[in-house]
Amino acid sequence: MTIKNICCLGAGYVGGPTCSVIALRCPEIKVTVADLSKERIAQWNSDKLPIYEPGLDDVVKTCRGKNLFFSNDIEESILEADLIFISVNTPTKIMGNGKGRAADLKYVEGAARMIANIAKSNKIVVEKSTVPVRAAESIANILKANQKPGVTYQILSNPEFLAEGTAINDLLNADRVLIGGEDTELGRAAIEELCTIYQHWVPRKNIVTMNTWSSELSKLAANAMLAQRISSINSLSAVCEATGADVSEVARAVGLDSRIGSKFLQASVGFGGSCFQKDILNLVYICECLNLPEVAAYWQQVIDMNEYQKHRFTTKIIESCFNTLSGKNICILGFAFKKNTGDTRESPAIHVAKTLLDEGAFIRIYDPKVDREQIDEDLTNPQICEEPEVIRKRISIYDDAYNASKECHAIVLCTEWDEFIGLDYKQIYANMMKPAYVFDGRKILDHQALIEIGFHVQTIGKRL
């Protein structure tokens, strides 16, 4: 078939940007992003998109209403689509078998059942969500078990490799596009159809095809190995603090080795985001199910080191502040898990804030892109908070760093937003309680300049 209509089920961080770029580069194809959430679709159709991503606004405004549409009409979107991306959430299970590690595929299953119930013509169904190995097989089983006469499906795996904050650039200038499918005549034809879409802007040599299972595992493996690098340098940051070495100098020396490279060697308070922890836990669970306990333990240690790093950082804050935070005002600069995104999923700032709140502190938070409602939800969610109303009274959210830090005992920098580098710290120091502390969890500030102003400064992987 020739692809004329594309539907994406799921209007989140993956589906929205991916389909917006496809619409931009394939003006002859109608692209519809469909979601059950009326609120989310309304945001995609407004001037304030539901996610912040540099460059995304321009892409959406260029294509929306022309060949890019956001809709709650799931049925119509599926009926007219030649190719359907499944790009729904795959959270970690919170109950039952595999709780805390296995991926919960209820939304993937729900999407597959909707396709089977609605479709009246042949479809190429593309698994876009991050899923465990052999999830495509489950999708195929659901579709074939509910197949209408004359309707056939080809199931492909096309994992995303987007980094939040650079997603549009990652899509437009992809290192590689991975497509997995069945090694049959129809399977190879479906793979070529998806290749044709990406070839509108991605060189054919950068489009890699393989079997479905390899494609699914490649996504988990890539995220696991990136997170492993972060945990590795963070483990060395503890050694640096104990010995007087500087982790930035160590990382630079190591990164100059062409076999290693410099990326993902920046020590910090820890990694966050929707993928790293979820995908590694998923990999751990798969290894356990395959009776590979040594492999499972190896990857579990990447998660354990990340938790240890967050614990080390908060312990340093408490000990520096005379071992008590009760009644003290602490300013947290940055709540997103990284700069250039409003996403807070698994953000180290949540752990930091929760720990400081447990110590009796009053938390004052400023982040340029995270909504107040999201911060409130993250810190008063019943799953992590037994007394949300009590905690809510000790959280204040501000629109700028100067008011957030006023009369605070300490500043804790959790996100590496560029604007934090250029703040007037002399003004901030003048309005803080003394002694005034700065805890730089991202190693982006001029520590010597802060010390000369009068701050007591602590950071990751370096003695000051």
QUIFEN-V349885 format. One record per residue. N is the residue number from 1. RES is the residue in one small letter. SS is DSSP state (a for helix, b for strand, c for the rest). OMEGA is omega as a letter, one per 30 degrees, with the letter a starting at -180 (none if undefined). BURIAL is 1 if it has 24 or more other ideal C-beta (glycine too) atoms within 12 Angstrom, else 0. Layout:
n & res & ss & omega & burial
N & RES & SS & OMEGA & BURIAL
N & RES & SS & OMEGA & BURIAL
//
This chain:
n & res & ss & omega & burial
1 & m & c & l & 0
2 & t & c & a & 0
3 & i & c & l & 1
4 & k & c & a & 0
5 & n & b & l & 1
6 & i & b & l & 1
7 & c & b & l & 1
8 & c & b & l & 1
9 & l & b & a & 1
10 & g & c & a & 1
11 & a & c & a & 1
12 & g & c & a & 1
13 & y & c & l & 1
14 & v & c & a & 1
15 & g & a & a & 1
16 & g & a & l & 1
17 & p & a & a & 1
18 & t & a & a & 1
19 & c & a & l & 1
20 & s & a & l & 1
21 & v & a & l & 1
22 & i & a & l & 1
23 & a & a & l & 1
24 & l & a & a & 1
25 & r & a & a & 1
26 & c & c & a & 1
27 & p & c & a & 0
28 & e & c & a & 0
29 & i & c & l & 1
30 & k & b & a & 1
31 & v & b & l & 1
32 & t & b & l & 1
33 & v & b & a & 1
34 & a & b & a & 1
35 & d & c & l & 1
36 & l & c & a & 0
37 & s & c & l & 1
38 & k & a & a & 0
39 & e & a & a & 0
40 & r & a & l & 1
41 & i & a & l & 1
42 & a & a & l & 0
43 & q & a & l & 0
44 & w & a & l & 1
45 & n & c & a & 1
46 & s & c & l & 0
47 & d & c & l & 0
48 & k & c & a & 0
49 & l & c & a & 1
50 & p & c & l & 1
51 & i & c & l & 1
52 & y & c & l & 1
53 & e & c & a & 1
54 & p & c & l & 1
55 & g & c & a & 1
56 & l & a & a & 1
57 & d & a & a & 0
58 & d & a & a & 0
59 & v & a & a & 1
60 & v & a & a & 1
61 & k & a & l & 0
62 & t & a & a & 0
63 & c & a & a & 1
64 & r & b & a & 1
65 & g & c & l & 0
66 & k & c & l & 0
67 & n & c & l & 1
68 & l & b & a & 1
69 & f & b & l & 1
70 & f & b & a & 1
71 & s & b & l & 1
72 & n & c & a & 0
73 & d & c & a & 0
74 & i & a & a & 1
75 & e & a & a & 0
76 & e & a & a & 0
77 & s & a & l & 1
78 & i & a & a & 1
79 & l & a & a & 0
80 & e & a & a & 1
81 & a & c & l & 1
82 & d & c & a & 1
83 & l & b & a & 1
84 & i & b & l & 1
85 & f & b & l & 1
86 & i & b & a & 1
87 & s & c & a & 1
88 & v & c & a & 1
89 & n & c & l & 1
90 & t & c & a & 1
91 & p & c & l & 1
92 & t & b & a & 1
93 & k & c & l & 0
94 & i & c & l & 0
95 & m & c & l & 0
96 & g & c & a & 0
97 & n & c & a & 0
98 & g & c & l & 0
99 & k & c & l & 0
100 & g & c & a & 0
101 & r & c & a & 1
102 & a & c & l & 1
103 & a & b & l & 1
104 & d & c & a & 1
105 & l & c & a & 1
106 & k & a & a & 0
107 & y & a & l & 1
108 & v & a & l & 1
109 & e & a & l & 1
110 & g & a & l & 1
111 & a & a & l & 1
112 & a & a & a & 1
113 & r & a & l & 1
114 & m & a & l & 1
115 & i & a & a & 1
116 & a & a & a & 1
117 & n & a & a & 0
118 & i & a & a & 1
119 & a & c & l & 1
120 & k & c & l & 0
121 & s & c & a & 0
122 & n & c & a & 1
123 & k & b & l & 1
124 & i & b & a & 1
125 & v & b & a & 1
126 & v & b & l & 1
127 & e & b & a & 1
128 & k & c & l & 1
129 & s & c & l & 1
130 & t & c & a & 1
131 & v & c & l & 1
132 & p & c & l & 1
133 & v & c & l & 1
134 & r & c & l & 1
135 & a & a & l & 1
136 & a & a & l & 1
137 & e & a & l & 1
138 & s & a & l & 1
139 & i & a & a & 1
140 & a & a & a & 1
141 & n & a & l & 0
142 & i & a & a & 1
143 & l & a & a & 1
144 & k & a & l & 0
145 & a & a & a & 0
146 & n & c & a & 0
147 & q & c & l & 0
148 & k & c & l & 0
149 & p & c & l & 0
150 & g & c & a & 0
151 & v & c & l & 0
152 & t & c & a & 1
153 & y & b & l & 1
154 & q & b & a & 1
155 & i & b & l & 1
156 & l & b & l & 1
157 & s & b & a & 1
158 & n & c & a & 1
159 & p & c & l & 1
160 & e & c & l & 1
161 & f & c & a & 1
162 & l & c & l & 1
163 & a & c & l & 1
164 & e & c & a & 1
165 & g & c & l & 1
166 & t & c & a & 0
167 & a & a & a & 1
168 & i & a & l & 1
169 & n & a & l & 0
170 & d & a & l & 1
171 & l & a & a & 1
172 & l & a & a & 1
173 & n & c & a & 0
174 & a & c & l & 1
175 & d & c & l & 0
176 & r & c & l & 1
177 & v & b & a & 1
178 & l & b & l & 1
179 & i & b & l & 1
180 & g & b & l & 1
181 & g & b & a & 1
182 & e & c & l & 1
183 & d & c & l & 0
184 & t & c & a & 0
185 & e & a & l & 0
186 & l & a & l & 0
187 & g & a & l & 1
188 & r & a & l & 0
189 & a & a & l & 0
190 & a & a & l & 1
191 & i & a & a & 1
192 & e & a & l & 1
193 & e & a & l & 1
194 & l & a & l & 1
195 & c & a & a & 1
196 & t & a & l & 1
197 & i & a & a & 1
198 & y & a & a & 1
199 & q & c & l & 0
200 & h & c & a & 1
201 & w & c & a & 0
202 & v & c & l & 1
203 & p & c & a & 0
204 & r & a & a & 0
205 & k & a & l & 0
206 & n & a & l & 0
207 & i & b & a & 1
208 & v & b & l & 1
209 & t & b & a & 1
210 & m & b & l & 1
211 & n & b & a & 1
212 & t & a & a & 1
213 & w & a & l & 1
214 & s & a & l & 0
215 & s & a & a & 1
216 & e & a & a & 1
217 & l & a & a & 1
218 & s & a & l & 1
219 & k & a & l & 1
220 & l & a & a & 1
221 & a & a & a & 1
222 & a & a & a & 1
223 & n & a & l & 1
224 & a & a & a & 1
225 & m & a & l & 1
226 & l & a & l & 1
227 & a & a & l & 1
228 & q & a & l & 1
229 & r & a & l & 1
230 & i & a & l & 1
231 & s & a & l & 1
232 & s & a & a & 1
233 & i & a & l & 1
234 & n & a & l & 1
235 & s & a & l & 1
236 & l & a & l & 1
237 & s & a & l & 1
238 & a & a & l & 1
239 & v & a & a & 0
240 & c & a & l & 1
241 & e & a & a & 1
242 & a & a & a & 0
243 & t & a & a & 0
244 & g & c & l & 0
245 & a & c & l & 0
246 & d & c & a & 1
247 & v & a & l & 1
248 & s & a & l & 1
249 & e & a & l & 0
250 & v & a & a & 1
251 & a & a & l & 1
252 & r & a & a & 0
253 & a & a & l & 0
254 & v & a & a & 1
255 & g & a & l & 0
256 & l & c & l & 0
257 & d & c & a & 0
258 & s & c & l & 0
259 & r & c & a & 0
260 & i & c & a & 0
261 & g & c & a & 0
262 & s & c & a & 0
263 & k & c & l & 0
264 & f & c & l & 1
265 & l & c & l & 1
266 & q & c & l & 1
267 & a & c & a & 1
268 & s & c & l & 1
269 & v & c & l & 1
270 & g & c & l & 1
271 & f & c & l & 1
272 & g & c & l & 1
273 & g & c & a & 1
274 & s & c & a & 1
275 & c & c & a & 1
276 & f & a & a & 1
277 & q & a & a & 1
278 & k & a & a & 1
279 & d & a & l & 1
280 & i & a & l & 1
281 & l & a & l & 1
282 & n & a & l & 1
283 & l & a & l & 1
284 & v & a & a & 1
285 & y & a & l & 1
286 & i & a & a & 1
287 & c & a & l & 1
288 & e & a & l & 1
289 & c & a & l & 0
290 & l & c & l & 0
291 & n & c & l & 0
292 & l & c & a & 0
293 & p & a & a & 0
294 & e & a & l & 0
295 & v & a & l & 0
296 & a & a & a & 1
297 & a & a & l & 0
298 & y & a & a & 0
299 & w & a & l & 1
300 & q & a & a & 1
301 & q & a & l & 0
302 & v & a & l & 1
303 & i & a & a & 1
304 & d & a & l & 1
305 & m & a & l & 1
306 & n & a & l & 1
307 & e & a & l & 1
308 & y & a & a & 0
309 & q & a & l & 1
310 & k & a & l & 1
311 & h & a & l & 0
312 & r & a & a & 1
313 & f & a & a & 1
314 & t & a & l & 1
315 & t & a & l & 1
316 & k & a & l & 1
317 & i & a & a & 1
318 & i & a & a & 1
319 & e & a & a & 0
320 & s & a & a & 1
321 & c & c & l & 1
322 & f & c & l & 0
323 & n & c & l & 0
324 & t & c & l & 0
325 & l & c & a & 1
326 & s & c & l & 0
327 & g & c & a & 0
328 & k & c & l & 1
329 & n & b & l & 1
330 & i & b & l & 1
331 & c & b & l & 1
332 & i & b & l & 1
333 & l & b & a & 1
334 & g & c & l & 1
335 & f & c & l & 1
336 & a & c & a & 1
337 & f & c & l & 1
338 & k & c & a & 1
339 & k & c & l & 1
340 & n & c & l & 1
341 & t & c & l & 1
342 & g & c & a & 1
343 & d & c & a & 1
344 & t & c & a & 1
345 & r & c & a & 1
346 & e & c & l & 1
347 & s & c & l & 1
348 & p & a & l & 1
349 & a & a & l & 1
350 & i & a & l & 1
351 & h & a & a & 1
352 & v & a & a & 1
353 & a & a & a & 1
354 & k & a & l & 1
355 & t & a & a & 1
356 & l & a & l & 1
357 & l & a & l & 1
358 & d & a & l & 0
359 & e & c & l & 1
360 & g & c & a & 0
361 & a & c & l & 1
362 & f & b & a & 1
363 & i & b & l & 1
364 & r & b & a & 1
365 & i & b & l & 1
366 & y & b & l & 1
367 & d & c & a & 1
368 & p & c & a & 1
369 & k & c & a & 1
370 & v & c & a & 1
371 & d & c & l & 1
372 & r & a & a & 0
373 & e & a & l & 0
374 & q & a & l & 1
375 & i & a & l & 1
376 & d & a & a & 1
377 & e & a & a & 0
378 & d & a & a & 1
379 & l & a & a & 1
380 & t & a & l & 1
381 & n & c & a & 0
382 & p & c & l & 0
383 & q & c & a & 0
384 & i & c & a & 0
385 & c & c & a & 0
386 & e & c & a & 0
387 & e & c & a & 0
388 & p & a & a & 0
389 & e & a & l & 0
390 & v & a & a & 0
391 & i & a & a & 1
392 & r & a & a & 0
393 & k & c & a & 0
394 & r & c & l & 1
395 & i & b & l & 1
396 & s & b & a & 1
397 & i & b & a & 1
398 & y & c & a & 1
399 & d & c & l & 0
400 & d & c & a & 0
401 & a & a & a & 1
402 & y & a & l & 1
403 & n & a & a & 0
404 & a & a & a & 1
405 & s & a & a & 1
406 & k & c & l & 1
407 & e & c & l & 0
408 & c & c & l & 1
409 & h & c & a & 1
410 & a & b & l & 1
411 & i & b & l & 1
412 & v & b & a & 1
413 & l & b & a & 1
414 & c & c & a & 1
415 & t & c & a & 1
416 & e & c & l & 1
417 & w & c & a & 1
418 & d & a & a & 0
419 & e & a & a & 0
420 & f & a & l & 1
421 & i & c & a & 1
422 & g & c & l & 0
423 & l & c & l & 1
424 & d & c & a & 0
425 & y & a & l & 1
426 & k & a & l & 0
427 & q & a & l & 0
428 & i & a & a & 1
429 & y & a & a & 1
430 & a & a & a & 0
431 & n & c & a & 0
432 & m & c & l & 1
433 & m & c & a & 1
434 & k & c & f & 0
435 & p & c & a & 0
436 & a & c & a & 1
437 & y & b & l & 1
438 & v & b & l & 1
439 & f & b & a & 1
440 & d & b & a & 1
441 & g & c & a & 1
442 & r & c & l & 1
443 & k & c & a & 1
444 & i & c & a & 1
445 & l & c & l & 1
446 & d & c & a & 0
447 & h & a & a & 1
448 & q & a & l & 0
449 & a & a & l & 0
450 & l & a & l & 1
451 & i & a & l & 0
452 & e & a & l & 0
453 & i & a & a & 1
454 & g & c & a & 0
455 & f & c & l & 1
456 & h & b & a & 1
457 & v & b & l & 1
458 & q & b & l & 1
459 & t & b & a & 1
460 & i & c & l & 1
461 & g & c & a & 1
462 & k & c & l & 1
463 & r & c & l & 0
464 & l & c & none & 1
//
